[in-house]
Amino acid sequence: MRMVSPRTSALHYGWIVLGAGTFGSFMTLPGQTAGVSVFFDPITADLGISRTSASIAYAVGTLAGILPAPVIGRWIDRRGPRLAATIIACGLALACALMAMVQSAVMLLIGFAVLRGAAIGGLSLVSQQVVNLWFVRRRGIAAAAASLGLAAGSMTFPKLIDSLISLYGWRGAYLALAGLVALTIVPVAAALFRDRPEKYGLSTDAGLPPTTQDLREESSFTRKQALRTGVF
């Protein structure tokens, strides 16, 4: 995919970022519950474990995968959404490949932790953040629009995964998802995700006229200050 420069783009780059962030949310579905749940029956049958054991592995794996999210968020702030999203998307592809190699309940727990961490604690986080960087006064509308990617993925991926399992088995389906992630969101992240618009001499909110409502300046917090707020 050819890289697009924010400074020379004919379309205000905020719209491109919104589309890329929405697609990023869409591509988290291999690690979302709606996507993983389709694999439960074939995995439990193949490994000879109960659905209860698989559910416990999923719950513990989810917790283990989500716990590093604050560290990942700080890393995203330090490295910028473009590099972070590219590495995280590669991690999601590798997580899908790892799931294809699961041979036991313990490996399943580890696989779930890596998969959930890459999707929820990683790609979902950076996809939301890049939209937040480019939209301030219209952030609520932009975030709602980007969330449609997750909704669309929830409708699309379960049917796709079910078809892949029917054709290639559950291990082959995970390998196919790994290839799909590598061929889609990885190049999109590398080519289209960008840091805040001020670095490119552009305005926030996709260059739309300021809203008529007089909004106060956005609050800014250090990490220590944020941890002390009641909202946190």
C-alpha positions as CSV (number, residue, x, y, z in Angstrom):
1,M,0.0,0.0,0.0
2,R,1.4,3.4,-1.0
3,M,1.9,5.8,1.8
4,V,-0.2,9.0,1.8
5,S,1.3,12.2,3.1
6,P,-0.9,14.2,5.4
7,R,0.5,17.5,4.0
8,T,-0.2,16.7,0.3
9,S,-3.4,14.6,0.6
10,A,-6.3,16.1,-1.4
11,L,-8.7,15.0,1.3
12,H,-8.2,16.4,4.8
13,Y,-6.1,13.7,6.4
14,G,-8.4,13.5,9.4
15,W,-11.0,11.7,7.3
16,I,-8.3,9.2,6.3
17,V,-7.3,8.6,9.9
18,L,-11.0,8.1,10.8
19,G,-11.3,5.5,8.1
20,A,-8.1,3.7,9.1
21,G,-9.1,3.8,12.8
22,T,-12.5,2.3,11.9
23,F,-10.8,-0.5,9.9
24,G,-8.5,-1.1,12.8
25,S,-11.4,-1.7,15.1
26,F,-13.0,-4.0,12.5
27,M,-9.8,-6.1,12.4
28,T,-9.8,-6.7,16.1
29,L,-12.5,-9.3,15.7
30,P,-10.2,-12.3,15.5
31,G,-9.5,-11.5,19.2
32,Q,-13.0,-10.4,20.2
33,T,-15.5,-12.7,21.9
34,A,-17.7,-12.7,18.8
35,G,-14.8,-14.2,16.8
36,V,-13.3,-16.5,19.4
37,S,-16.6,-18.1,20.4
38,V,-17.0,-19.7,16.9
39,F,-13.8,-21.7,17.6
40,F,-14.9,-23.1,21.0
41,D,-16.7,-26.3,19.8
42,P,-14.0,-27.5,17.4
43,I,-11.2,-26.6,19.8
44,T,-12.7,-28.4,22.8
45,A,-13.5,-31.4,20.6
46,D,-10.0,-31.6,19.2
47,L,-8.2,-31.1,22.5
48,G,-10.5,-33.3,24.5
49,I,-11.3,-30.6,27.1
50,S,-14.7,-29.4,28.4
51,R,-16.3,-26.1,27.4
52,T,-15.9,-25.1,31.1
53,S,-12.2,-25.6,30.9
54,A,-12.0,-23.6,27.7
55,S,-14.1,-20.8,29.2
56,I,-11.9,-20.6,32.2
57,A,-8.8,-20.5,30.0
58,Y,-10.5,-17.7,28.0
59,A,-11.4,-15.7,31.1
60,V,-7.9,-16.0,32.6
61,G,-6.3,-15.4,29.3
62,T,-8.4,-12.3,28.8
63,L,-7.4,-10.9,32.2
64,A,-3.7,-11.7,31.6
65,G,-4.0,-10.1,28.1
66,I,-5.7,-6.9,29.3
67,L,-3.5,-6.2,32.4
68,P,-0.5,-4.8,30.3
69,A,-2.9,-2.3,28.6
70,P,-1.7,0.8,30.6
71,V,1.9,-0.1,29.7
72,I,1.0,-0.5,26.1
73,G,-0.9,2.8,26.1
74,R,2.2,4.6,27.5
75,W,4.3,2.9,24.8
76,I,1.9,4.1,22.1
77,D,2.1,7.7,23.5
78,R,5.9,7.5,23.4
79,R,6.4,5.8,20.0
80,G,3.4,7.2,18.2
81,P,0.3,5.4,16.7
82,R,1.9,4.6,13.3
83,L,4.8,2.5,14.6
84,A,2.8,1.1,17.5
85,A,-0.1,0.1,15.4
86,T,2.1,-1.6,12.8
87,I,3.9,-3.7,15.5
88,I,0.7,-4.5,17.3
89,A,-1.0,-5.6,14.1
90,C,2.0,-7.9,13.4
91,G,1.5,-9.2,16.9
92,L,-2.1,-10.0,16.3
93,A,-1.2,-11.9,13.1
94,L,1.4,-13.9,15.1
95,A,-1.2,-14.5,17.9
96,C,-3.6,-16.1,15.4
97,A,-0.7,-18.3,14.1
98,L,0.0,-19.2,17.7
99,M,-3.6,-20.3,18.3
100,A,-3.3,-22.7,15.3
101,M,-0.5,-24.5,17.2
102,V,-2.3,-25.0,20.5
103,Q,-2.0,-28.6,21.8
104,S,-3.2,-28.4,25.4
105,A,-5.3,-26.4,27.9
106,V,-2.3,-24.6,29.2
107,M,-1.2,-23.6,25.6
108,L,-4.8,-22.5,25.0
109,L,-4.7,-20.1,28.0
110,I,-1.4,-18.7,26.7
111,G,-2.8,-18.4,23.2
112,F,-5.9,-16.6,24.5
113,A,-3.7,-14.2,26.6
114,V,-1.6,-13.2,23.6
115,L,-4.6,-13.0,21.2
116,R,-6.7,-10.9,23.6
117,G,-3.8,-8.7,24.5
118,A,-2.9,-8.0,20.9
119,A,-6.6,-7.3,19.9
120,I,-8.1,-5.6,22.9
121,G,-5.2,-4.2,24.8
122,G,-3.3,-3.3,21.6
123,L,-5.0,-2.8,18.2
124,S,-8.3,-1.6,19.7
125,L,-6.5,0.8,21.9
126,V,-4.3,2.3,19.2
127,S,-7.2,2.5,16.7
128,Q,-9.2,4.5,19.2
129,Q,-6.3,6.7,20.2
130,V,-5.4,7.7,16.6
131,V,-8.9,8.9,16.1
132,N,-8.8,10.8,19.4
133,L,-5.7,12.6,18.3
134,W,-7.3,13.9,15.1
135,F,-10.7,14.8,16.5
136,V,-11.2,17.1,19.6
137,R,-14.5,19.1,19.5
138,R,-16.1,16.4,17.4
139,R,-14.4,13.5,19.2
140,G,-17.7,12.0,20.3
141,I,-19.1,11.8,16.8
142,A,-15.8,10.5,15.4
143,A,-15.5,7.8,18.2
144,A,-19.1,6.7,17.5
145,A,-18.3,6.4,13.8
146,A,-15.1,4.5,14.4
147,S,-17.1,2.1,16.7
148,L,-19.1,1.0,13.7
149,G,-16.0,-0.9,12.6
150,L,-16.4,-3.2,15.6
151,A,-20.1,-3.6,14.9
152,A,-19.5,-4.4,11.3
153,G,-16.8,-6.9,12.3
154,S,-19.2,-8.6,14.7
155,M,-21.6,-9.2,11.8
156,T,-18.9,-10.2,9.3
157,F,-16.3,-12.3,11.0
158,P,-18.4,-15.0,12.7
159,K,-19.7,-16.1,9.3
160,L,-16.3,-15.8,7.7
161,I,-14.7,-17.9,10.5
162,D,-17.4,-20.5,10.3
163,S,-16.8,-20.9,6.6
164,L,-13.0,-21.1,7.1
165,I,-13.4,-23.8,9.8
166,S,-15.7,-25.8,7.4
167,L,-13.1,-25.6,4.7
168,Y,-9.8,-25.9,6.5
169,G,-10.5,-26.9,10.1
170,W,-10.0,-24.7,13.1
171,R,-6.2,-24.6,12.9
172,G,-6.3,-23.8,9.2
173,A,-8.9,-21.1,9.9
174,Y,-6.6,-19.4,12.5
175,L,-3.7,-19.5,9.9
176,A,-6.0,-17.9,7.4
177,L,-6.9,-15.2,9.9
178,A,-3.2,-14.6,10.5
179,G,-2.7,-14.1,6.8
180,L,-5.7,-11.9,6.5
181,V,-4.5,-9.6,9.4
182,A,-1.0,-9.5,7.9
183,L,-2.2,-8.5,4.4
184,T,-4.8,-5.9,5.5
185,I,-4.4,-4.0,8.8
186,V,-0.6,-4.2,8.9
187,P,-0.1,-2.2,5.7
188,V,-3.0,0.1,6.6
189,A,-1.4,0.9,9.9
190,A,2.0,1.5,8.4
191,A,0.7,3.6,5.5
192,L,-2.2,5.6,7.1
193,F,-1.9,5.9,10.9
194,R,-0.3,9.2,11.9
195,D,0.5,11.2,15.0
196,R,-1.4,14.3,16.0
197,P,-2.3,16.8,13.1
198,E,-0.3,19.7,14.6
199,K,2.9,17.9,13.5
200,Y,1.8,18.3,9.9
201,G,0.5,21.8,10.1
202,L,-3.1,20.6,10.0
203,S,-6.1,21.3,12.1
204,T,-8.1,18.9,14.2
205,D,-11.7,17.7,13.4
206,A,-10.9,17.1,9.7
207,G,-10.7,20.8,9.0
208,L,-14.5,21.3,9.6
209,P,-15.6,24.8,10.9
210,P,-15.6,25.2,14.7
211,T,-18.7,24.2,16.4
212,T,-21.0,27.1,17.4
213,Q,-20.9,26.0,21.1
214,D,-18.0,27.6,23.0
215,L,-16.1,24.8,24.4
216,R,-13.4,25.2,27.0
217,E,-9.8,24.2,26.3
218,E,-9.3,20.4,26.6
219,S,-7.8,19.4,29.9
220,S,-4.3,17.8,29.9
221,F,-3.0,15.5,32.6
222,T,0.3,13.8,33.3
223,R,0.2,10.1,34.1
224,K,0.4,10.7,37.8
225,Q,-2.3,13.4,37.7
226,A,-4.6,11.1,35.7
227,L,-4.2,8.3,38.2
228,R,-5.4,10.5,41.0
229,T,-8.6,11.7,39.3
230,G,-11.9,10.3,40.4
231,V,-12.8,9.5,36.8
232,F,-9.9,7.1,36.6
